[in-house]
Amino acid sequence: MQELHARSGPPRRQLPDRLHVVGPGWHPLLLRLHERLLSLEPGYQIEDLKEKLGGVRIHVTAASAIALAEMRGVLTEAEKQSETIC
């Protein structure tokens, strides 16, 4: 079981913190995705965000396996949408 700890170190790694690694055309999509992810898991963290094959690929972690399962569908949808933007 994963333990949760209060953060006192560096800021969270969430989508707004990582926008600089992808092109600006995807920023509006990713900011909308961020709001959806926050509603499912406020403490989610980005493990990887990158451009790949004309779209973005996003890998996240969450404290709750249930939230992570719900987030997978949202992430898949956003990744598919990203392929039509740039």
C-alpha positions as CSV (number, residue, x, y, z in Angstrom):
1,M,0.0,0.0,0.0
2,Q,1.3,3.4,-0.9
3,E,1.8,5.9,1.9
4,L,0.9,9.6,1.6
5,H,3.2,12.2,3.1
6,A,2.8,15.9,3.4
7,R,4.9,17.7,0.9
8,S,7.5,20.2,2.1
9,G,9.9,19.9,-0.8
10,P,9.7,21.0,-4.4
11,P,6.3,21.9,-5.9
12,R,4.1,19.1,-7.3
13,R,4.7,17.9,-10.8
14,Q,1.4,18.5,-12.4
15,L,0.5,19.5,-16.0
16,P,0.9,23.3,-15.6
17,D,4.4,22.7,-14.3
18,R,5.4,20.6,-17.3
19,L,3.8,22.5,-20.2
20,H,7.3,23.7,-21.4
21,V,8.2,20.3,-22.7
22,V,5.5,20.3,-25.4
23,G,4.5,22.7,-28.1
24,P,2.2,25.6,-27.2
25,G,-0.6,24.3,-29.5
26,W,-1.3,21.6,-26.9
27,H,-1.4,23.9,-23.8
28,P,-5.1,24.6,-23.8
29,L,-5.9,20.9,-24.1
30,L,-3.5,20.1,-21.3
31,L,-4.8,22.8,-19.0
32,R,-8.4,21.4,-19.5
33,L,-7.0,17.9,-18.8
34,H,-5.4,19.2,-15.6
35,E,-8.7,20.5,-14.3
36,R,-10.3,17.0,-15.0
37,L,-7.4,15.2,-13.3
38,L,-7.7,17.5,-10.3
39,S,-11.3,16.6,-9.9
40,L,-10.4,12.9,-9.8
41,E,-7.2,13.1,-7.8
42,P,-6.0,16.5,-6.5
43,G,-2.5,15.0,-5.7
44,Y,-1.9,13.4,-9.1
45,Q,1.7,13.8,-10.4
46,I,3.1,13.7,-13.9
47,E,5.7,11.0,-14.4
48,D,6.2,11.7,-18.1
49,L,4.9,14.2,-20.6
50,K,6.3,14.1,-24.1
51,E,5.5,14.6,-27.8
52,K,5.3,11.3,-29.7
53,L,4.0,10.4,-33.1
54,G,2.2,13.7,-33.6
55,G,0.5,13.8,-30.2
56,V,1.3,13.9,-26.6
57,R,1.9,11.0,-24.2
58,I,1.1,11.5,-20.6
59,H,2.0,9.2,-17.7
60,V,0.7,10.0,-14.2
61,T,0.7,8.6,-10.7
62,A,-2.0,8.8,-8.1
63,A,-2.4,7.8,-4.5
64,S,-5.6,5.9,-5.2
65,A,-5.8,2.9,-7.6
66,I,-9.4,3.7,-8.2
67,A,-8.6,7.3,-9.2
68,L,-5.8,6.1,-11.4
69,A,-8.2,3.7,-13.2
70,E,-10.6,6.6,-13.8
71,M,-7.8,8.8,-15.0
72,R,-6.7,6.3,-17.6
73,G,-9.8,6.9,-19.7
74,V,-9.5,10.7,-19.4
75,L,-5.8,10.5,-20.4
76,T,-6.5,8.3,-23.4
77,E,-9.1,10.7,-24.6
78,A,-6.8,13.6,-24.3
79,E,-4.0,11.8,-26.1
80,K,-6.3,11.0,-29.0
81,Q,-7.5,14.7,-29.1
82,S,-3.8,15.9,-29.1
83,E,-3.2,14.0,-32.4
84,T,-5.7,16.3,-34.2
85,I,-4.3,19.6,-32.8
86,C,-0.7,19.9,-34.2
